[in-house]
Amino acid sequence: MVVDNKATITYVQLLKEDLVIIRLVPKDGPVPEYKAGQFITLGLPNPAEGGKIVRRAYSIASHPENREYIELVIRWVRKPLPGRLTTQIFNAKEGDEILWLKPTGRALLINEELPNGEKDNRRIICIGGGTGLAPFVSYAQHLHDVGDKREIIVLHGASYVDELSYKDLLTNLEYESEKRGKDEWNFKYRAAISRPQEWFNRSWAGQVGRVETFLRPRESGMSPLEELIGDKITKENTMFYVCGWQGTIDGVMDFLKPKGFATEHDKREDGSFEVKYESYG
């Protein structure tokens, strides 16, 4: 039997009409323990279904060291029909009650050990499409707070500049890396806009196209990602984490498979792999 917990919505930031950041604080007890990369299941009664509780899972954007609230970035599903839960969430206000189930999920847990038991010191490349950025916002803050020395790059893909939901936070983490030095905190953030020709994106001067185009080699033979880090990407030196629509994951693997990269779902006989992913459609 499902046992729902109750929380209060304490913060609502509407980024655009169909994109929102919300924060939840449990009513009875502390913020639950969880790991970066996990998701939480929310629930609300749907009046159109006689008050039936509708539940959906959302990746957590806040990090485990933050014990004040759970933060989520949510897209309002409008087509082909309005989302049964997201429509209710977008009608919710600060102070409203929402139901939740404890965080779970293993697909995007940060890899800490190699199959031989040695520490995994490979650079971490996070690729998030749309709200698939959420687990990697959690990664970045968590790895920062625990003093992780690995090289970390977060790549985000969106259609419009106002969908770069955590641009300020991630840019500031990169500024801190530049100030402290790579030996202390080695972090970079870049975004790609897939509709640069549209008027609303006229100020965009960064990468254009889908987020996986960061992996597409230029005439020099180096991809924009490799140019950013100043090194060739190999399965020996890099671990990829991908979250978004299945098309994003497929697009990333189109570039990585020819280089010999394997996913955790199709890991080798010795247990090795270089890609973890989670698809939400």
Secondary structure by P-SEA (a helix, b strand, c coil): cbbbbbbbbccccccccccbbbbbbbcccccccccccbbbbbbbbbcccccccccbbbbbccccccccbbbbbbbbbccccccccaaaaaacccccccccccccccccccccccccccccccbbbbbbccccaaaaaaaaaaaaaaccccbbbbbbbbcccccccaaaaaaaaaaaaaaaccccccbbbbbbbccccccccccccccccccccccccccccccaaaaaaccccccccbbbbbbccaaaaaaaaaacccccccccccccccccccccccccc
